[in-house]
Amino acid sequence: MSIYDHKVIDNKGKEVSLSDYKDKVVLVVNTASKCGFTPQYAGLQELYTKYKEEGLEILAFPCNQFGGQEPGESEEIASFCDLQFNISFPLMEKIDVNGDGTHPFYEELKNSAPGLLGSKKIKWNFTKFLIGKNGQSITRFAPQTKPSELSSNIEDLLK
C-alpha cells in the first residue's frame, strides 16, 4: 500500500484522497491547540507561504491523545488556528495517531519512518513527517524540531 491509497477527512467533513498530493512534497503534522509546541503553527505557515508555489503541501491533523491538549471540535480548532496563526494550509479532522484507533494513514507513516530506536509510536504533538514527491521518501522529525529547521530538507525534495 502507498500513502496515496489513503483517504482522510478534512475539518469540514469532506473526504480527501491523498492521491491528490502526488508529485508534491507533503509535510504531515499531528497538532494541538493547547500544547507548548502550538506556536509552531506560525512556523508551519511560514514554510507553507514560502514553498507552496514550488509544490509544498502541509496537512495538519489535530490530535487529543497527548495530555488532552486538543479538546475542541473541528470548527473550534479551525477558528483557533485562523485567529491565532492565520493558517492557510489544510486542517483535517481530529484523529488518533496511536493505539487501537490509529488512523490507517498514520499507521502507514509510522511504519515507513519509525522514530528513535525503531519506535513506531508517536511521542507527542507536532511530530512531523516529510514525504517526497514520489510518496516513498518519508522522514520523521521530533516535536521539538522547529519548522524552520526543515527548510533545507524541503528544498532538497522540491528539486
N, C-alpha and C positions, 0 to 999 in steps of 0.2 A: 504494500500500500504506500502511496505517496501522500505528502501533506496536501497535495492538490485534490485528493479524493474526498477530503473532509468538507463538511458544511457546518457553518456556525450561525448563530442568530445575533443580529445587531441589537442595539439597545432600544430600537423601535419595534422589535419583534419580527423583523424581516429576515428571511433565510439568505445567507450569503455563501456562495460557493468559493472555496479557496482557490479554485482553478482560475478565478477572476484575477488572481495575482501572479499568474505565470509570467515569466520574463521581467519580474520586478524584484527588487531587494526588499525583504519584509522584516521588520523588527516587531516581535510579539512580546508584550509585557503584561504580567498579571499586576493589576493596580489596586490601590485602596485610597480612599479619601481622608482617612484619619491616621495615617502612618507617618513615621518620621521621615520616610523617603518620598512622601507625597509631593514635595517641591520639585521632584524630578519631572513632573508633568511639564514644567516650564522648559526644561532641557530637551524633553522629547519634542515639544512643539518647535523649538529652535531647530532641531535636526530635520523635522518634517518640512519646515519652511525652507531650509537651506537645500535639501536634496529631493524634494517631491518632484520637481520638474525633470530631474535626472532619472527618476524611477524608484524612489524610496516610498514604501508604504509603512505606516505604523498601525498596528492593531492593538488596542488596549482592552484587556479582559479583566474587569473588576472581579475581585475575589474576597470573600469574607472569612476565609479559613485561617487567617493569621491574626489572632488577638481580637477578632470581631471588628476589624478596622474598616469594613465596608458594609455597614448595616443597611444602607438605603436601598430603595427600589431604583429601577433604571432611570426614571425621569428625574429623581432627586440627584442621582450620581451625575447625570448629564448636565443638570443645572449647576452643580458644584464645579464641574470641570470647565464649563463655559464662563461662569462668573469669576472663578479664581485664576484660571490659566488660559482662557480663550482658546481652547484646543480646537483644531480643525481636522485632526486625523480621526479615523473611525473608532467609535466606542462600541463594544459588544455587550451582550447581556452578561450578567454576573454568572460565573461558573465556578466549579470546583476544579482545582488543579492537582489535588492529592486525594487518596482514599478511594473507596468503592464508587463514588460518584464522579470520578475524574472524567472530564470531557475527553472523548477519543482523540481529538486534535492534540490535546496536551499530553496524552499518553504517547502519541507519535513523536512529539517534540522531545519528551524526556528520554525516550528510548534512543532517539537519534543523537542526542547530545547530553549524555549523563553529566552530572556535576562532579564535584571533588570526590576523589577516590571511587568513582564509578556510581555514586549515589544517583538514583533517579528522582528521588523526592525533591519537590520544590521547597526550599528552606524558608522563604519569606516573600512578602510583597516586593514587586519591582525586580523580580528575576527576569532577565531578558534573553530572548532567543533571536539571533540574527540569521536569516535564511537567504541564501544566494538565489540568483535568478533562475537557476535550474531546479530549485527546490531540494537539492541534495546537500549542499554545503550549509550545515547548521551548527552554529556556535552558541554556547550558553555563557552568559555573563551574570555575575553575582549581583544581588540587590544594591550593594554599595558602589558598584561601578556606575559612575555618572554618565548620563547620555553623551556629554561632550567627549568622553573618552572613547567613544565608538566611531568617531568621525573617520579615522584612517581605515578602520575595518569596513565601514560602509563605502568609502571611496574605492577601496580595492575591489569590492563586489560589484560596484556600478560600472567598472571599466569594461 
